[in-house]
């Protein structure tokens, strides 16, 4: 295929323009890669300076709130358990025991076992501790101190009292 000279020149110009465009695109891509690398570094620095501290603060606040909520839930469950064992179970046990006695089945071993489980455990008595003896000794010492102060106040000390006769007579001069 033979091309005319005009057409050949036009194709050469077009090829040259395409080559320049290709070089321009490669240059733009190189600059875009450089900008993207710089943006990555800036994003990493921003993450270290701003995002990480905020996330850590939020997570520590969440952990504190969770711990507080768990503690309050444990306290509430302890109160419920205490209320159940001290108020509800004995009342239910008494009611069931009364009903069983009224029905005449209170001598049944199964019923006795169930009623025993509803009754609260008997409190265990503890021995006297050393603190009790210290409290008694402190009370005795306090009572002795008060008794001594009262005795000093009301004792008959003739030297402390001035009779009315001595006040009426003028001093001898």
RONU-937912 format. One line per 8 residues: their letters; for each residue x, y, z of N, C-alpha, C. Coordinates in nm, 2 decimals, padded with zeros to 4 digits. Layout:
// residues N
A) X Y Z X Y Z X Y Z | ...
//
This chain:
// residues 173
XXXXXXXX) 00.08 -00.11 00.00 00.00 00.00 00.00 00.09 00.12 00.00 | 00.06 00.21 -00.09 00.14 00.32 -00.10 00.07 00.44 -00.05 | 00.13 00.52 00.03 00.07 00.64 00.09 00.12 00.76 00.02 | 00.04 00.86 00.02 00.09 00.98 -00.03 00.18 01.05 00.07 | 00.25 01.15 00.01 00.35 01.22 00.10 00.27 01.30 00.21 | 00.16 01.36 00.17 00.08 01.43 00.27 00.04 01.34 00.38 | -00.01 01.22 00.34 -00.06 01.13 00.44 00.05 01.08 00.53 | 00.17 01.06 00.47 00.29 01.01 00.54 00.33 01.11 00.65
XXXXXXXX) 00.33 01.24 00.61 00.36 01.35 00.70 00.26 01.35 00.82 | 00.13 01.34 00.78 00.03 01.34 00.88 00.04 01.22 00.98 | 00.08 01.11 00.93 00.10 00.99 01.02 00.22 01.01 01.11 | 00.33 01.07 01.05 00.45 01.10 01.13 00.41 01.19 01.25 | 00.34 01.30 01.21 00.30 01.40 01.32 00.21 01.33 01.42 | 00.12 01.24 01.38 00.03 01.17 01.47 00.11 01.08 01.56 | 00.21 01.01 01.50 00.30 00.92 01.58 00.38 01.00 01.68 | 00.43 01.11 01.64 00.51 01.20 01.73 00.42 01.25 01.84
XXXXXXXX) 00.30 01.29 01.81 00.20 01.34 01.91 00.17 01.22 02.01 | 00.15 01.11 01.96 00.12 00.99 02.04 00.24 00.96 02.13 | 00.36 00.97 02.08 00.48 00.94 02.17 00.49 01.05 02.28 | 00.46 01.18 02.24 00.47 01.28 02.34 00.36 01.26 02.45 | 00.24 01.22 02.40 00.13 01.19 02.50 00.17 01.08 02.59 | 00.23 00.98 02.53 00.27 00.86 02.61 00.38 00.91 02.72 | 00.47 00.99 02.68 00.57 01.04 02.78 00.51 01.13 02.88 | 00.41 01.21 02.84 00.34 01.30 02.94 00.26 01.21 03.04
XXXXXXXX) 00.20 01.11 02.99 00.12 01.02 03.08 00.21 00.95 03.18 | 00.33 00.90 03.13 00.42 00.84 03.22 00.47 00.94 03.33 | 00.50 01.06 03.29 00.54 01.17 03.38 00.43 01.19 03.48 | 00.30 01.20 03.44 00.19 01.22 03.53 00.17 01.11 03.63 | 00.19 00.99 03.58 00.18 00.87 03.67 00.29 00.87 03.77 | 00.41 00.91 03.73 00.52 00.92 03.83 00.49 01.02 03.93 | 00.44 01.14 03.89 00.41 01.24 03.99 00.29 01.19 04.08 | 00.19 01.12 04.02 00.08 01.07 04.10 00.13 00.97 04.20
XXXXXXXX) 00.22 00.89 04.17 00.28 00.79 04.26 00.35 00.86 04.37 | 00.42 00.97 04.34 00.49 01.05 04.44 00.39 01.11 04.54 | 00.29 01.17 04.48 00.18 01.23 04.57 00.11 01.13 04.66 | 00.09 01.01 04.60 00.02 00.90 04.68 00.11 00.86 04.79 | 00.24 00.85 04.77 00.34 00.80 04.87 00.34 00.91 04.98 | 00.34 01.04 04.95 00.34 01.14 05.05 00.21 01.14 05.13 | 00.10 01.12 05.06 -00.03 01.11 05.13 -00.03 01.00 05.22 | 00.03 00.89 05.19 00.04 00.77 05.28 00.11 00.80 05.40
XXXXXXXX) 00.23 00.87 05.39 00.31 00.91 05.50 00.23 01.01 05.59 | 00.16 01.10 05.53 00.08 01.20 05.61 -00.03 01.13 05.68 | -00.10 01.04 05.62 -00.21 00.96 05.68 -00.16 00.88 05.80 | -00.04 00.82 05.78 00.02 00.74 05.89 00.05 00.83 06.01 | 00.11 00.95 05.98 00.14 01.04 06.09 00.01 01.09 06.16 | -00.09 01.12 06.08 -00.22 01.17 06.14 -00.28 01.06 06.22 | -00.27 00.94 06.18 -00.33 00.83 06.25 -00.26 00.81 06.39 | -00.12 00.83 06.39 -00.05 00.81 06.51 -00.08 00.93 06.61
XXXXXXXX) -00.09 01.05 06.55 -00.11 01.17 06.64 -00.26 01.19 06.68 | -00.35 01.16 06.60 -00.49 01.19 06.63 -00.58 01.07 06.65 | -00.58 00.97 06.56 -00.67 00.86 06.57 -00.64 00.77 06.68 | -00.51 00.73 06.69 -00.48 00.63 06.80 -00.51 00.68 06.94 | -00.47 00.80 06.98 -00.51 00.85 07.11 -00.66 00.85 07.14 | -00.73 00.89 07.04 -00.88 00.89 07.05 -00.94 00.75 07.07 | -00.89 00.66 06.99 -00.93 00.52 07.00 -00.90 00.46 07.14 | -00.77 00.49 07.18 -00.73 00.44 07.31 -00.81 00.50 07.43
XXXXXXXX) -00.84 00.63 07.42 -00.92 00.70 07.52 -01.07 00.64 07.52 | -01.12 00.62 07.40 -01.25 00.56 07.39 -01.26 00.42 07.45 | -01.15 00.34 07.42 -01.15 00.20 07.46 -01.13 00.20 07.61 | -01.05 00.29 07.67 -01.03 00.29 07.81 -01.16 00.33 07.88 | -01.23 00.43 07.83 -01.36 00.48 07.88 -01.46 00.36 07.88 | -01.46 00.29 07.77 -01.55 00.18 07.75 -01.52 00.07 07.86 | -01.39 00.05 07.88 -01.35 -00.05 07.98 -01.39 -00.01 08.12 | -01.37 00.12 08.15 -01.41 00.17 08.28 -01.56 00.16 08.30
XXXXXXXX) -01.64 00.20 08.20 -01.78 00.19 08.20 -01.83 00.04 08.22 | -01.76 -00.05 08.14 -01.80 -00.19 08.15 -01.77 -00.24 08.29 | -01.65 -00.20 08.35 -01.62 -00.25 08.48 -01.72 -00.20 08.58 | -01.75 -00.07 08.57 -01.85 -00.01 08.66 -01.99 -00.08 08.65 | -02.03 -00.11 08.53 -02.16 -00.17 08.51 -02.15 -00.32 08.56 | -02.04 -00.38 08.54 -02.03 -00.52 08.59 -02.04 -00.52 08.75 | -01.97 -00.42 08.81 -01.97 -00.41 08.95 -02.11 -00.38 09.00 | -02.18 -00.29 08.94 -02.32 -00.26 08.98 -02.41 -00.38 08.96
XXXXXXXX) -02.39 -00.45 08.85 -02.47 -00.57 08.83 -02.44 -00.67 08.93 | -02.32 -00.69 08.97 -02.28 -00.79 09.08 -02.34 -00.74 09.21 | -02.34 -00.61 09.24 -02.40 -00.56 09.36 -02.55 -00.59 09.36 | -02.61 -00.56 09.25 -02.76 -00.59 09.24 -02.79 -00.73 09.26 | -02.71 -00.82 09.19 -02.74 -00.96 09.21 -02.71 -01.01 09.35 | -02.61 -00.95 09.42 -02.59 -00.99 09.56 -02.71 -00.95 09.64 | -02.76 -00.83 09.62 -02.88 -00.78 09.69 -03.00 -00.87 09.66 | -03.02 -00.91 09.54 -03.13 -01.00 09.51 -03.12 -01.13 09.57
XXXXXXXX) -03.00 -01.19 09.57 -02.97 -01.32 09.63 -03.00 -01.31 09.78 | -02.95 -01.20 09.84 -02.97 -01.18 09.99 -03.11 -01.16 10.02 | -03.19 -01.09 09.94 -03.33 -01.07 09.96 -03.40 -01.20 09.95 | -03.37 -01.28 09.85 -03.43 -01.41 09.83 -03.41 -01.50 09.94 | -03.28 -01.51 09.99 -03.25 -01.60 10.09 -03.30 -01.56 10.23 | -03.31 -01.43 10.25 -03.35 -01.38 10.38 -03.50 -01.36 10.39 | -03.57 -01.32 10.28 -03.71 -01.29 10.29 -03.80 -01.38 10.21 | -03.77 -01.40 10.08 -03.86 -01.48 10.00 -03.87 -01.63 10.03
XXXXXXXX) -03.75 -01.69 10.03 -03.75 -01.84 10.06 -03.81 -01.87 10.19 | -03.77 -01.80 10.30 -03.84 -01.84 10.43 -03.99 -01.82 10.42 | -04.04 -01.72 10.36 -04.18 -01.70 10.35 -04.25 -01.81 10.27 | -04.19 -01.84 10.15 -04.24 -01.95 10.07 -04.23 -02.08 10.15 | -04.12 -02.10 10.22 -04.11 -02.23 10.29 -04.21 -02.24 10.40 | -04.24 -02.12 10.47 -04.34 -02.12 10.58 -04.48 -02.15 10.52 | -04.51 -02.08 10.41 -04.64 -02.10 10.34 -04.65 -02.25 10.30 | -04.55 -02.30 10.23 -04.56 -02.44 10.18 -04.57 -02.54 10.30
XXXXXXXX) -04.49 -02.51 10.41 -04.50 -02.59 10.53 -04.63 -02.59 10.59 | -04.69 -02.47 10.60 -04.83 -02.46 10.66 -04.93 -02.53 10.57 | -04.92 -02.52 10.44 -05.01 -02.59 10.35 -04.99 -02.74 10.36 | -04.86 -02.78 10.37 -04.84 -02.93 10.39 -04.89 -02.98 10.52 | -04.88 -02.90 10.62 -04.93 -02.94 10.75 -05.08 -02.95 10.75 | -05.14 -02.85 10.68 -05.29 -02.85 10.67 -05.34 -02.97 10.59 | -05.26 -03.01 10.49 -05.30 -03.12 10.40 -05.26 -03.25 10.46 | -05.18 -03.25 10.56 -05.14 -03.37 10.63 -05.03 -03.45 10.56
XXXXXXXX) -04.95 -03.38 10.47 -04.84 -03.45 10.40 -04.71 -03.40 10.45 | -04.71 -03.33 10.57 -04.58 -03.27 10.61 -04.48 -03.38 10.66 | -04.53 -03.50 10.69 -04.44 -03.61 10.73 -04.38 -03.68 10.62 | -04.41 -03.65 10.49 -04.35 -03.71 10.38 -04.20 -03.67 10.37 | -04.11 -03.77 10.34 -03.97 -03.74 10.33 -03.93 -03.64 10.22 | -04.00 -03.65 10.11 -03.98 -03.56 10.00 -04.02 -03.42 10.03 | -04.13 -03.40 10.10 -04.18 -03.27 10.14 -04.08 -03.21 10.25 | -04.04 -03.30 10.34 -03.94 -03.25 10.44 -03.81 -03.20 10.38
XXXXXXXX) -03.76 -03.27 10.28 -03.64 -03.23 10.21 -03.66 -03.10 10.14 | -03.77 -03.08 10.07 -03.80 -02.96 10.00 -03.81 -02.84 10.09 | -03.88 -02.86 10.21 -03.89 -02.76 10.30 -03.76 -02.72 10.37 | -03.67 -02.82 10.39 -03.54 -02.79 10.45 -03.46 -02.71 10.35 | -03.47 -02.73 10.22 -03.39 -02.65 10.13 -03.44 -02.50 10.12 | -03.57 -02.48 10.16 -03.62 -02.34 10.15 -03.59 -02.26 10.28 | -03.55 -02.33 10.39 -03.52 -02.26 10.51 -03.38 -02.21 10.51 | -03.36 -02.09 10.56 -03.23 -02.03 10.56 -03.14 -02.11 10.66
XXXXXXXX) -03.01 -02.11 10.63 -02.92 -02.18 10.72 -02.91 -02.11 10.86 | -02.89 -02.19 10.96 -02.88 -02.13 11.09 -02.75 -02.05 11.10 | -02.76 -01.93 11.17 -02.63 -01.85 11.18 -02.53 -01.92 11.27 | -02.41 -01.91 11.23 -02.30 -01.98 11.31 -02.25 -01.88 11.41 | -02.25 -01.92 11.54 -02.19 -01.83 11.64 -02.04 -01.84 11.64 | -01.98 -01.72 11.66 -01.84 -01.71 11.66 -01.79 -01.69 11.80 | -01.67 -01.73 11.83 -01.61 -01.71 11.96 -01.58 -01.56 11.98 | -01.55 -01.52 12.11 -01.51 -01.39 12.14 -01.38 -01.35 12.08
XXXXXXXX) -01.37 -01.23 12.02 -01.24 -01.19 11.96 -01.17 -01.10 12.06 | -01.05 -01.07 12.03 -00.96 -00.99 12.11 -01.02 -00.85 12.12 | -01.09 -00.80 12.02 -01.15 -00.67 12.01 -01.25 -00.65 12.12 | -01.33 -00.76 12.15 -01.43 -00.75 12.26 -01.36 -00.72 12.39 | -01.25 -00.79 12.42 -01.18 -00.77 12.54 -01.12 -00.63 12.55 | -01.07 -00.58 12.44 -01.02 -00.44 12.44 -01.13 -00.34 12.47 | -01.25 -00.37 12.41 -01.36 -00.28 12.43 -01.41 -00.28 12.57 | -01.41 -00.40 12.64 -01.45 -00.41 12.78 -01.35 -00.33 12.86
XXXXXXXX) -01.22 -00.35 12.84 -01.12 -00.28 12.92 -01.13 -00.13 12.90 | -01.15 -00.08 12.78 -01.17 00.06 12.76 -01.29 00.11 12.83 | -01.40 00.04 12.83 -01.52 00.08 12.90 -01.50 00.09 13.05 | -01.43 -00.01 13.11 -01.39 -00.01 13.25 -01.30 00.11 13.29 | -01.20 00.14 13.20 -01.11 00.25 13.23 -01.19 00.38 13.22 | -01.28 00.40 13.12 -01.36 00.52 13.11 -01.45 00.53 13.23 | -01.51 00.43 13.28 -01.60 00.43 13.40 -01.52 00.47 13.52 | -01.40 00.42 13.53 -01.31 00.45 13.65 -01.27 00.60 13.64
XXXXXXXX) -01.24 00.65 13.53 -01.21 00.79 13.51 -01.32 00.88 13.54 | -01.44 00.85 13.50 -01.56 00.93 13.53 -01.59 00.92 13.68 | -01.57 00.81 13.74 -01.59 00.79 13.89 -01.50 00.88 13.97 | -01.37 00.88 13.93 -01.27 00.96 14.00 -01.30 01.11 13.98 | -01.35 01.15 13.86 -01.38 01.29 13.84 -01.50 01.33 13.93 | -01.60 01.25 13.94 -01.71 01.27 14.03 -01.67 01.28 14.17 | -01.59 01.19 14.22 -01.54 01.19 14.35 -01.46 01.32 14.39 | -01.38 01.36 14.29 -01.30 01.48 14.31 -01.39 01.61 14.32
XXXXXXXX) -01.50 01.60 14.25 -01.59 01.72 14.25 -01.67 01.73 14.38 | -01.72 01.62 14.43 -01.80 01.62 14.55 -01.74 01.59 14.68 | -01.61 01.58 14.69 -01.54 01.55 14.82 -01.55 01.67 14.91 | -01.55 01.64 15.03 -01.56 01.75 15.13 -01.42 01.80 15.16 | -01.38 01.91 15.10 -01.25 01.97 15.13 -01.28 02.10 15.19 | -01.25 02.11 15.32 -01.28 02.23 15.40 -01.20 02.35 15.36 | -01.08 02.33 15.30 -01.00 02.44 15.26 -01.05 02.51 15.14 | -01.13 02.44 15.06 -01.18 02.50 14.94 -01.30 02.59 14.96
XXXXXXXX) -01.37 02.57 15.07 -01.50 02.64 15.10 -01.47 02.76 15.19 | -01.54 02.87 15.16 -01.53 02.99 15.24 -01.67 03.00 15.31 | -01.67 03.01 15.44 -01.79 03.02 15.51 -01.85 03.16 15.50 | -01.98 03.17 15.52 -02.05 03.30 15.51 -02.01 03.40 15.62 | -01.97 03.35 15.73 -01.93 03.43 15.85 -01.80 03.51 15.81 | -01.71 03.44 15.74 -01.59 03.51 15.70 -01.61 03.62 15.60 | -01.72 03.62 15.52 -01.75 03.72 15.43 -01.81 03.84 15.50 | -01.89 03.82 15.60 -01.96 03.93 15.67 -01.86 04.02 15.76
XXXXX) -01.76 03.97 15.81 -01.67 04.04 15.90 -01.57 04.12 15.82 | -01.54 04.25 15.86 -01.44 04.32 15.78 -01.30 04.28 15.82 | -01.21 04.29 15.73 -01.07 04.24 15.75 -01.01 04.33 15.86 | -00.93 04.27 15.94 -00.86 04.35 16.04 -00.74 04.42 15.99 | -00.74 04.55 16.00 -00.62 04.63 15.95 -00.57 04.72 16.05
//
